[in-house]
Amino acid sequence: MKRVLLLILLSLFVSACQKASNAVIDNSRLINPQLTYFSGDSVDIASYINNDSSQLVLTDSFRVNVDYPQGFSYLMVNVQNDSNNTIASNRYKTIVDSTISGTITVAPPSVYVGDLTYTFTPYNQIAEPGNSVSAILRLYNSKNLPPMIDSVSVPDSIQVKDSTATLIYLYATASDPNGLNDIKYVYFDTYKPNGQASTGNPFYMYDDGGASGNPADGDSVANDGVYTLIVQLPALVAPTPPALGTYVFTFYAEDRSGAISKPVSHDIKVYK
């Protein structure tokens, strides 16, 4: 009888140990998320354009399920615009039945058209990120008007040199009825004297005050609507010398809604 009782106790002990072992949290396990709900889709911001008294504030709710709630520590939510700048972030720790629910509020610093990317990343209890899931909120302007190229400053002619490269400073002034913040790109296409498009079209210009660090970025004042690019013509003795003759430079502005300005063209004569 005592032997039977001892075996029963040993069996219960082993069973209890197995249950305790199963309850141990694996801190090395990365957590996988699944976005099961996101309230955002698209928002018309037409009423905010040119209205200084209105502040664009967006609040969206979400639900994220995780595959290993035992090791969950928190969910990080980041919101980025289409320039990859983070404009909002928040951390959520409450989890119920493998689900994290919450809301996040975004107030873009200026009227904005384009995509906002919401990224949801769970972290385990040793602060290691798991995989991420994302959602897109599209901000659009139903009353959008296209941008304009107001003027360009481009030399009429350039004399190329025999042994040294020649730099050309190009300027384009752009505007937009919906505000300068609505301009996404200013660029130009070039066409050779034989009418062929130049390799590299389109060439994007800068309005960042030189912040890019690109040697071709000759901009001096950021966000003033004056876009700049420095173009280099190789010397005549270069392996691929420039063709002589008249080049056509055609400038465009594009806004965040994808509307493109009327083209503005200027000729540059390249001579020896």
C-alpha positions in Angstrom: 0.0 0.0 0.0 2.8 2.4 0.9 4.5 1.5 -2.4 1.4 2.3 -4.4 1.0 5.6 -2.5 4.6 6.5 -3.2 4.2 5.9 -6.9 1.1 8.1 -7.0 3.0 10.9 -5.3 5.9 10.6 -7.7 3.5 10.7 -10.6 1.9 13.8 -9.3 5.3 15.4 -8.7 6.5 14.7 -12.3 3.2 16.0 -13.6 3.6 19.2 -11.6 7.2 19.7 -12.8 6.0 19.3 -16.4 3.3 21.9 -16.0 5.8 24.3 -14.3 8.3 23.7 -17.2 5.6 24.5 -19.7 4.9 27.8 -18.0 8.4 29.0 -18.4 8.6 32.1 -20.7 11.0 31.8 -23.6 12.5 35.3 -23.7 14.4 34.5 -26.8 11.3 33.9 -28.9 10.4 36.8 -31.3 6.8 37.7 -31.5 4.8 37.8 -34.7 1.9 40.3 -35.0 -1.3 40.2 -37.1 -3.2 43.4 -37.8 -6.9 42.4 -37.4 -8.4 45.9 -37.5 -7.4 49.4 -38.6 -10.0 52.2 -38.8 -8.0 54.4 -41.3 -8.4 54.3 -45.0 -8.4 57.7 -46.6 -9.2 61.3 -45.5 -10.1 64.3 -47.7 -8.2 67.3 -46.3 -9.7 69.8 -48.7 -11.2 71.8 -45.9 -7.8 72.3 -44.2 -6.1 73.8 -47.3 -5.4 77.5 -46.9 -7.3 77.6 -43.6 -4.9 78.7 -40.9 -7.5 78.3 -38.2 -7.9 74.6 -38.8 -5.6 72.0 -37.4 -5.5 68.6 -39.1 -5.9 66.0 -36.3 -6.3 62.3 -37.1 -7.3 59.6 -34.6 -7.3 55.9 -35.7 -8.0 52.8 -33.8 -6.4 49.4 -34.2 -6.3 45.8 -33.0 -3.2 43.6 -33.2 -3.0 39.9 -32.3 0.3 38.3 -31.3 1.3 34.7 -31.5 3.1 34.5 -28.2 1.3 36.6 -25.6 3.3 35.0 -22.7 6.5 36.8 -23.8 4.8 40.1 -24.8 6.1 43.3 -23.3 4.7 46.2 -25.4 3.6 47.2 -28.9 5.3 50.1 -30.5 3.3 52.1 -33.1 5.1 54.5 -35.4 3.6 56.8 -38.0 5.7 58.0 -40.9 5.0 60.3 -43.9 6.2 59.5 -47.4 9.5 61.2 -46.7 10.1 58.6 -44.0 9.9 61.2 -41.2 8.3 59.9 -38.0 5.4 62.2 -37.1 3.9 60.2 -34.3 4.7 57.2 -32.0 3.3 55.5 -29.0 3.8 52.4 -26.8 1.0 50.1 -25.7 1.4 47.5 -22.9 -2.1 46.3 -22.2 -2.9 42.9 -23.8 -6.1 40.9 -23.4 -6.4 37.4 -24.8 -3.5 37.8 -27.2 -4.9 41.2 -28.5 -3.6 44.7 -28.1 -6.2 47.4 -28.9 -5.7 51.1 -28.9 -6.0 54.5 -30.7 -3.2 56.8 -32.0 -3.6 60.5 -32.7 -1.6 62.2 -35.5 -1.4 66.0 -36.0 0.8 66.6 -39.1 2.9 69.8 -38.6 1.4 71.2 -41.8 -1.3 70.5 -44.2 -0.2 67.3 -45.8 -1.2 65.2 -48.8 0.2 61.7 -49.3 0.5 58.4 -47.5 0.9 57.9 -43.8 2.4 54.5 -42.9 1.4 53.1 -39.5 3.9 50.4 -38.4 3.0 48.0 -35.5 6.0 46.2 -33.9 5.7 43.9 -30.8 8.6 43.6 -28.4 9.3 40.7 -26.1 10.3 40.9 -22.4 14.0 41.5 -23.2 13.1 44.4 -25.5 13.8 42.5 -28.8 11.5 43.6 -31.6 9.5 40.9 -33.5 8.2 41.2 -37.0 6.2 44.3 -38.0 2.9 44.8 -39.8 1.8 48.1 -41.5 -1.2 49.9 -42.7 -1.6 52.9 -45.0 -3.8 56.0 -44.5 -4.1 58.1 -47.6 -4.6 61.8 -47.2 -6.0 63.5 -50.4 -7.3 66.9 -51.5 -10.5 66.6 -53.5 -10.1 70.3 -54.5 -6.5 70.1 -55.5 -5.1 72.5 -58.0 -1.8 71.8 -60.0 1.5 73.6 -59.2 3.2 76.0 -61.5 6.7 76.7 -62.7 6.8 80.5 -62.4 10.2 81.1 -63.8 13.6 79.5 -64.6 17.1 80.9 -64.4 19.2 79.1 -67.0 22.1 80.3 -69.1 21.5 80.8 -72.8 24.8 79.4 -73.8 27.8 77.5 -72.3 31.3 77.3 -73.6 32.8 73.9 -72.8 36.5 73.7 -72.0 39.2 71.4 -73.4 40.5 69.8 -70.2 38.2 70.8 -67.3 34.6 70.2 -66.6 32.1 73.1 -66.6 29.4 73.6 -63.9 26.0 74.9 -64.8 23.7 76.3 -62.0 20.1 75.8 -62.8 17.2 77.5 -60.9 13.4 77.0 -61.1 10.9 79.0 -59.0 7.7 77.0 -58.4 4.4 77.8 -56.6 1.2 75.9 -55.7 -2.3 77.3 -55.0 -2.5 74.9 -52.2 0.7 76.1 -50.6 4.4 75.4 -51.1 4.1 72.4 -48.8 2.0 70.7 -51.4 4.9 70.6 -53.9 6.5 67.2 -53.9 9.0 67.5 -56.8 10.5 70.0 -59.2 12.5 68.4 -62.0 13.6 68.7 -65.6 14.2 66.6 -68.6 17.0 67.4 -71.1 17.2 66.6 -74.8 20.4 66.5 -76.8 21.0 68.4 -80.0 20.0 65.4 -82.0 16.6 65.3 -80.2 17.3 62.3 -78.1 16.5 62.3 -74.4 19.5 62.5 -72.1 20.4 59.5 -70.0 19.2 60.1 -66.4 16.0 61.9 -67.1 14.3 63.2 -65.0 16.7 65.3 -63.0 15.3 66.3 -59.6 16.1 69.7 -58.1 16.6 70.7 -54.4 14.9 73.2 -52.1 16.5 72.1 -48.9 19.1 74.7 -48.2 21.8 72.3 -49.1 20.9 69.8 -46.4 21.2 66.8 -48.7 25.0 67.0 -48.8 24.9 66.1 -52.5 27.5 68.0 -54.5 24.8 68.8 -57.1 22.7 70.5 -54.4 23.3 74.2 -54.8 20.3 75.4 -52.9 20.8 78.2 -50.4 17.4 78.7 -48.7 15.2 75.8 -47.8 11.5 75.7 -48.6 11.3 79.0 -50.4 10.0 77.6 -53.6 13.3 78.2 -55.5 14.7 74.8 -56.6 18.4 74.3 -57.6 20.6 71.8 -59.3 24.2 72.0 -60.4 24.9 70.2 -63.7 28.4 69.3 -64.8 29.4 69.2 -68.4 32.5 67.1 -69.0 35.6 68.5 -70.8 36.1 68.0 -74.5 39.0 65.6 -73.8 36.8 63.4 -71.5 36.1 59.8 -72.6 32.5 60.9 -73.3 32.6 64.5 -74.3 29.4 66.5 -74.6 27.8 67.0 -78.0 28.0 70.5 -79.3 24.8 72.2 -80.2 21.5 73.3 -78.6 20.1 71.4 -75.7 16.5 71.7 -74.5 15.7 71.8 -70.8 12.0 71.2 -69.9 11.0 71.9 -66.3 8.0 70.5 -64.3 6.6 70.7 -60.8 4.5 67.9 -59.3 2.4 68.1 -56.2 1.5 65.5 -53.6 -1.7 64.6 -55.4 0.3 63.7 -58.5 -0.9 66.8 -60.5 1.9 68.1 -62.8 2.4 71.7 -63.9 2.5 72.9 -67.5 6.1 72.5 -68.8 8.5 75.4 -69.1 11.3 74.9 -71.6 14.6 76.7 -72.1 17.4 76.2 -74.7 21.1 76.1 -73.9 23.6 76.3 -76.7 26.8 74.4 -75.9 29.8 75.5 -78.0 33.5 75.2 -78.0 
